Amino acid sequence: MNPLLDRLHPYPFERLRELTRGIVPNPDLKPIGLGIGEPRHATPALIEEAIRGHLDGLSRYPATAGEPALREACAAWIGRRYGVALDPATQVLPVNGSREALFALAQTVIDPSRPGATVLCPNPFYQIYEGAALLAGAQTAFVNSDPARNFAADWDSVPEETWARTQLLYVCSPGNPTGAVMPLAEWERLFALSDRHGFVIASDECYSEIYFRDEPPLGSLQAAQALGRTGFPRLVALTSLSKRSNVPGMRSGFVAGDAAILKPFLLYRTYHGSAMSPVVQAASIAAWSDEAHVVANRDLYRRKFAEVTPLLARVMDVALPDAGFYLWARVPDGDDVAFALRLLAQYNVAVLPGSLLARESGGINPGAGRVRMALVAGVDECLEAARRIASFLSPR
């Protein structure tokens, strides 16, 4: 067996299942799950119609590069959303969801023969970043978020020798689980570090279309263009339809950016067998070409957060995030695991302990003492969960 598999950590939900083994949730209350970030809003009709109308695509092998019409639809969306012009033939590549691409990109860009090959990750983080790094033969280094600065990563804490060994930097904006959005000044700093040390930046932007203020979150390609970085050197942005269009089961997204990276990435994915089904490609074209369903989806999240956040803020330290569909709340007694287990047992509400989403770095686990709550269910169910949490924290 590949010995690198032994370096992988159990996935957070696997660890949570072990922790909750033997717990019998309150049988008098219907279970409510706020732990998994799986969109549960209705699939837009236009996507379902596109799937039904293109089932003949099942009779042919797809190209890994995707149909030109899909790459053009993706590039057109980037143009409308960020004001950035891309070459659909060389700067856009369809992928089977951002998770697949985040993992595969590390296998493409990491050179494990270089001493100390390092992948830098935010902390807390999406666990795929670490797994991708370890299976590419690299080591991981973590950058803790700073609650005092809206959960911005503490780049000052990274030693110069770590930057020098870094080959790949994962960033997530809007962030999972914090919901923080990176400003232009932070991008400018990371681009300067990339220029100095030569590492690739993989920007995970799958939550970009769920936001609560009038101005949409800044994207990495948009930031690069604003800073005059022609051709997006060493930058790849990754996005997905899962959250934007409520179709996690389609596994559809795309990567965009530096053509010099996308060319070998396409080669890797061709051998890996990562071509998107023609049926999914047709549905993806329909989804990327329509914004009405995205606006309606965002409005529903805004309503949920507007009603749920103030209710929870009365009993715990929690605030409206910049974007995304998570609340990143501090638990009153500081023990996130104990909080989650007691809440499940007494009120049948599942949340994800923040310490499971992070690694200890510099003697600190930056997820400890917090829980992640995914407001992905309907408004009424999320409100019921909030009321139960309020009762749990304010016993009579």
LOKEBA-944451 format. One record per residue (C-alpha): residue in one letter; x, y, z. Coordinates in nm, 2 decimals. Layout:
<rs>
 residuo      u      v      w
       A      X      Y      Z
...
</rs>
This chain:
<rs>
 residuo      u      v      w
       M   0.00   0.00   0.00
       N   0.10   0.36  -0.05
       P   0.27   0.45   0.28
       L   0.16   0.81   0.25
       L  -0.20   0.70   0.32
       D  -0.08   0.64   0.68
       R  -0.02   1.01   0.72
       L  -0.38   1.10   0.66
       H  -0.59   1.21   0.96
       P  -0.95   1.10   1.01
       Y  -1.20   1.33   0.85
       P  -1.38   1.56   1.10
       F  -1.72   1.39   1.05
       E  -1.55   1.05   1.11
       R  -1.41   1.18   1.43
       L  -1.74   1.33   1.54
       R  -1.91   0.99   1.47
       E  -1.67   0.83   1.71
       L  -1.72   1.09   1.97
       T  -2.10   1.06   1.95
       R  -2.10   0.68   1.95
       G  -2.32   0.56   2.23
       I  -2.51   0.90   2.27
       V  -2.88   0.87   2.25
       P  -3.03   1.20   2.13
       N  -3.35   1.32   2.29
       P  -3.62   1.10   2.12
       D  -3.89   1.36   2.18
       L  -3.73   1.61   1.94
       K  -3.69   1.58   1.57
       P  -3.32   1.57   1.47
       I  -3.18   1.89   1.32
       G  -2.84   1.87   1.15
       L  -2.62   2.19   1.14
       G  -2.30   2.00   1.11
       I  -2.25   1.92   0.74
       G  -2.22   2.21   0.49
       E  -2.45   2.04   0.23
       P  -2.69   2.28   0.06
       R  -3.05   2.17   0.10
       H  -3.24   2.44  -0.10
       A  -3.44   2.32  -0.40
       T  -3.25   2.25  -0.72
       P  -3.34   2.51  -0.98
       A  -3.58   2.39  -1.25
       L  -3.36   2.52  -1.53
       I  -3.09   2.28  -1.42
       E  -3.33   1.98  -1.40
       E  -3.46   2.06  -1.74
       A  -3.11   2.08  -1.89
       I  -3.03   1.74  -1.75
       R  -3.35   1.58  -1.89
       G  -3.29   1.75  -2.23
       H  -2.94   1.62  -2.27
       L  -2.95   1.25  -2.17
       D  -2.82   1.16  -2.51
       G  -2.49   1.27  -2.38
       L  -2.46   0.95  -2.19
       S  -2.38   0.77  -2.51
       R  -2.04   0.93  -2.56
       Y  -1.71   0.98  -2.38
       P  -1.65   1.33  -2.27
       A  -1.32   1.53  -2.32
       T  -1.13   1.61  -2.01
       A  -1.10   1.97  -2.12
       G  -1.48   2.00  -2.15
       E  -1.69   2.13  -2.44
       P  -1.59   2.47  -2.57
       A  -1.94   2.60  -2.49
       L  -1.89   2.51  -2.12
       R  -1.55   2.68  -2.10
       E  -1.70   2.98  -2.27
       A  -2.00   2.99  -2.02
       C  -1.75   2.98  -1.73
       A  -1.54   3.25  -1.87
       A  -1.84   3.47  -1.94
       W  -1.96   3.43  -1.58
       I  -1.61   3.54  -1.46
       G  -1.64   3.84  -1.68
       R  -1.99   3.94  -1.55
       R  -1.91   3.86  -1.19
       Y  -1.55   4.00  -1.16
       G  -1.49   4.21  -1.47
       V  -1.21   3.98  -1.57
       A  -1.15   3.86  -1.93
       L  -1.02   3.50  -1.97
       D  -0.92   3.29  -2.26
       P  -1.17   3.00  -2.25
       A  -0.93   2.77  -2.43
       T  -0.62   2.82  -2.20
       Q  -0.73   2.98  -1.88
       V  -1.05   2.79  -1.79
       L  -1.08   2.41  -1.71
       P  -1.41   2.24  -1.60
       V  -1.37   2.01  -1.30
       N  -1.58   1.76  -1.11
       G  -1.64   2.00  -0.82
       S  -1.39   2.21  -0.64
       R  -1.30   1.93  -0.39
       E  -1.16   1.71  -0.67
       A  -0.97   1.99  -0.82
       L  -0.82   2.11  -0.49
       F  -0.68   1.77  -0.43
       A  -0.56   1.71  -0.79
       L  -0.39   2.05  -0.81
       A  -0.15   1.96  -0.53
       Q  -0.06   1.64  -0.72
       T   0.03   1.85  -1.02
       V   0.23   2.13  -0.87
       I   0.42   1.97  -0.58
       D   0.77   1.85  -0.64
       P   0.83   1.61  -0.35
       S   1.20   1.57  -0.45
       R   1.28   1.92  -0.33
       P   1.39   1.92   0.04
       G   1.12   2.03   0.28
       A   0.85   2.06   0.02
       T   0.57   2.25   0.20
       V   0.21   2.33   0.15
       L   0.08   2.62   0.36
       C  -0.29   2.61   0.48
       P  -0.51   2.84   0.68
       N  -0.61   2.72   1.02
       P  -0.90   2.62   1.07
       F  -0.92   2.48   0.72
       Y  -1.10   2.25   0.47
       Q  -0.94   1.91   0.54
       I  -0.89   1.83   0.17
       Y  -0.60   2.08   0.17
       E  -0.40   1.87   0.42
       G  -0.48   1.54   0.26
       A  -0.38   1.67  -0.08
       A  -0.05   1.79   0.05
       L   0.03   1.47   0.24
       L  -0.05   1.24  -0.06
       A   0.16   1.47  -0.29
       G   0.46   1.39  -0.06
       A   0.47   1.74   0.10
       Q   0.46   1.85   0.46
       T   0.19   2.09   0.58
       A   0.23   2.42   0.77
       F  -0.06   2.60   0.92
       V  -0.14   2.97   0.96
       N  -0.38   3.05   1.25
       S  -0.67   3.28   1.20
       D  -0.69   3.59   1.43
       P  -1.03   3.65   1.58
       A  -0.93   4.00   1.67
       R  -0.89   4.08   1.30
       N  -1.20   3.93   1.16
       F  -1.04   3.58   1.15
       A  -0.77   3.70   0.90
       A  -0.47   3.46   0.87
       D  -0.17   3.57   1.08
       W   0.08   3.58   0.79
       D   0.33   3.75   1.02
       S   0.36   3.43   1.21
       V   0.51   3.24   0.92
       P   0.89   3.22   0.93
       E   1.09   3.32   0.63
       E   1.24   2.97   0.60
       T   0.88   2.83   0.58
       W   0.79   3.07   0.30
       A   1.11   2.96   0.12
       R   1.01   2.59   0.13
       T   0.64   2.66   0.03
       Q   0.54   2.53  -0.31
       L   0.16   2.57  -0.27
       L  -0.06   2.80  -0.06
       Y  -0.42   2.72  -0.01
       V  -0.65   3.02   0.07
       C  -1.02   3.02   0.12
       S  -1.22   3.34   0.07
       P  -1.50   3.36   0.18
       G  -1.35   3.13   0.45
       N  -1.47   2.80   0.58
       P  -1.56   2.80   0.87
       T  -1.51   3.17   0.95
       G  -1.69   3.34   0.66
       A  -1.41   3.60   0.64
       V  -1.33   3.77   0.31
       M  -0.97   3.86   0.21
       P  -0.93   4.23   0.13
       L  -0.71   4.36  -0.16
       A  -0.42   4.45   0.07
       E  -0.40   4.09   0.19
       W  -0.40   3.96  -0.17
       E  -0.13   4.22  -0.26
       R   0.09   4.08   0.02
       L   0.04   3.71  -0.08
       F   0.12   3.79  -0.45
       A   0.44   3.96  -0.34
       L   0.54   3.66  -0.14
       S   0.45   3.43  -0.43
       D   0.67   3.64  -0.66
       R   0.96   3.62  -0.41
       H   0.94   3.25  -0.34
       G   0.77   3.11  -0.65
       F   0.48   2.92  -0.49
       V   0.14   2.86  -0.64
       I  -0.17   3.01  -0.48
       A  -0.49   2.80  -0.50
       S  -0.78   3.02  -0.41
       D  -1.09   2.82  -0.29
       E  -1.39   3.05  -0.37
       C  -1.68   2.81  -0.36
       Y  -1.88   3.03  -0.11
       S  -1.84   3.35  -0.32
       E  -2.21   3.39  -0.41
       I  -2.36   3.37  -0.06
       Y  -2.31   3.71   0.10
       F  -2.50   3.95   0.32
       R  -2.39   4.30   0.22
       D  -2.44   4.49  -0.10
       E  -2.09   4.45  -0.23
       P  -2.00   4.09  -0.34
       P  -1.68   3.94  -0.21
       L  -1.35   4.02  -0.38
       G  -1.22   3.73  -0.59
       S  -0.85   3.64  -0.64
       L  -0.85   3.70  -1.02
       Q  -1.03   4.03  -0.96
       A  -0.76   4.13  -0.71
       A  -0.48   4.03  -0.94
       Q  -0.62   4.23  -1.22
       A  -0.67   4.53  -0.99
       L  -0.30   4.51  -0.90
       G  -0.19   4.48  -1.27
       R  -0.09   4.12  -1.26
       T  -0.12   4.03  -1.63
       G  -0.18   3.66  -1.70
       F  -0.24   3.57  -1.33
       P   0.11   3.43  -1.26
       R   0.11   3.13  -1.02
       L  -0.26   3.18  -0.94
       V  -0.55   2.94  -0.98
       A  -0.90   3.02  -0.86
       L  -1.14   2.73  -0.79
       T  -1.52   2.76  -0.78
       S  -1.82   2.54  -0.79
       L  -2.20   2.52  -0.86
       S  -2.27   2.32  -0.54
       K  -2.34   2.62  -0.31
       R  -2.42   2.88  -0.57
       S  -2.68   2.67  -0.74
       N  -2.78   2.41  -0.48
       V  -2.65   2.11  -0.68
       P  -2.38   1.94  -0.47
       G  -2.47   1.61  -0.63
       M  -2.37   1.73  -0.98
       R  -2.01   1.77  -0.88
       S  -1.95   2.06  -1.11
       G  -1.71   2.35  -1.10
       F  -1.41   2.50  -1.28
       V  -1.07   2.63  -1.23
       A  -0.93   2.95  -1.39
       G  -0.61   3.15  -1.39
       D  -0.25   3.09  -1.50
       A  -0.24   2.91  -1.83
       A   0.10   2.78  -1.76
       I  -0.04   2.59  -1.46
       L  -0.37   2.48  -1.63
       K  -0.19   2.31  -1.91
       P  -0.01   2.05  -1.70
       F  -0.31   2.03  -1.48
       L  -0.52   1.92  -1.78
       L  -0.25   1.66  -1.86
       Y  -0.27   1.52  -1.50
       R  -0.65   1.51  -1.51
       T  -0.65   1.34  -1.85
       Y  -0.46   1.05  -1.71
       H  -0.66   1.06  -1.39
       G  -0.99   1.01  -1.58
       S  -1.15   1.33  -1.45
       A  -1.38   1.42  -1.74
       M  -1.72   1.57  -1.67
       S  -2.02   1.39  -1.81
       P  -2.18   1.56  -2.11
       V  -2.51   1.57  -1.93
       V  -2.36   1.76  -1.63
       Q  -2.18   1.99  -1.88
       A  -2.51   2.08  -2.04
       A  -2.67   2.15  -1.70
       S  -2.36   2.35  -1.59
       I  -2.39   2.57  -1.90
       A  -2.75   2.65  -1.80
       A  -2.65   2.72  -1.44
       W  -2.35   2.95  -1.51
       S  -2.56   3.14  -1.77
       D  -2.84   3.23  -1.52
       E  -2.82   3.47  -1.22
       A  -3.19   3.48  -1.12
       H  -3.18   3.16  -0.93
       V  -2.86   3.27  -0.76
       V  -3.02   3.59  -0.64
       A  -3.32   3.40  -0.50
       N  -3.09   3.16  -0.33
       R  -2.88   3.44  -0.17
       D  -3.20   3.61  -0.05
       L  -3.31   3.30   0.13
       Y  -2.98   3.27   0.31
       R  -3.00   3.64   0.40
       R  -3.34   3.59   0.55
       K  -3.22   3.29   0.75
       F  -2.91   3.47   0.89
       A  -3.11   3.78   0.97
       E  -3.35   3.58   1.18
       V  -3.12   3.32   1.34
       T  -2.81   3.53   1.42
       P  -2.97   3.78   1.66
       L  -3.15   3.49   1.84
       L  -2.82   3.31   1.90
       A  -2.63   3.63   1.98
       R  -2.84   3.67   2.30
       V  -2.69   3.35   2.44
       M  -2.34   3.31   2.28
       D  -2.06   3.50   2.11
       V  -2.16   3.49   1.74
       A  -2.20   3.75   1.46
       L  -2.30   3.77   1.10
       P  -2.01   3.66   0.88
       D  -1.89   3.84   0.57
       A  -2.02   3.56   0.35
       G  -2.08   3.18   0.33
       F  -2.35   2.98   0.51
       Y  -2.18   2.91   0.84
       L  -2.20   3.07   1.18
       W  -1.87   3.04   1.37
       A  -1.97   3.07   1.73
       R  -1.78   3.07   2.05
       V  -1.92   2.84   2.32
       P  -1.97   2.98   2.67
       D  -1.76   2.73   2.86
       G  -1.48   2.70   2.60
       D  -1.52   2.32   2.55
       D  -1.65   2.28   2.19
       V  -1.66   1.90   2.20
       A  -1.85   1.88   2.52
       F  -2.09   2.15   2.40
       A  -2.16   1.96   2.08
       L  -2.22   1.63   2.26
       R  -2.45   1.77   2.53
       L  -2.65   1.97   2.27
       L  -2.70   1.65   2.07
       A  -2.80   1.44   2.37
       Q  -3.04   1.70   2.52
       Y  -3.18   1.88   2.22
       N  -3.11   1.66   1.92
       V  -2.92   1.94   1.73
       A  -2.59   1.84   1.56
       V  -2.31   2.10   1.53
       L  -1.95   2.05   1.44
       P  -1.68   2.12   1.71
       G  -1.44   2.37   1.58
       S  -1.13   2.19   1.72
       L  -1.20   1.91   1.47
       L  -1.15   2.16   1.18
       A  -0.81   2.27   1.29
       R  -0.47   2.15   1.39
       E  -0.26   2.26   1.68
       S  -0.01   2.52   1.56
       G   0.22   2.73   1.78
       G   0.07   2.56   2.08
       I  -0.28   2.67   1.98
       N  -0.58   2.50   1.82
       P  -0.76   2.80   1.67
       G  -1.09   2.61   1.63
       A  -1.10   2.51   2.00
       G  -1.39   2.67   2.19
       R  -1.60   2.73   1.88
       V  -1.86   2.54   1.69
       R  -1.95   2.56   1.32
       M  -2.32   2.57   1.24
       A  -2.43   2.53   0.88
       L  -2.76   2.71   0.81
       V  -2.83   2.50   0.51
       A  -3.18   2.38   0.60
       G  -3.50   2.57   0.56
       V  -3.58   2.89   0.75
       D  -3.82   2.72   0.99
       E  -3.58   2.43   1.07
       C  -3.29   2.67   1.13
       L  -3.50   2.89   1.36
       E  -3.61   2.58   1.55
       A  -3.25   2.48   1.60
       A  -3.16   2.83   1.72
       R  -3.44   2.82   1.97
       R  -3.32   2.49   2.10
       I  -2.97   2.61   2.14
       A  -3.10   2.92   2.32
       S  -3.29   2.69   2.56
       F  -2.99   2.47   2.61
       L  -2.78   2.78   2.71
       S  -3.05   2.94   2.91
       P  -3.20   2.66   3.12
       R  -3.50   2.75   3.34
</rs>
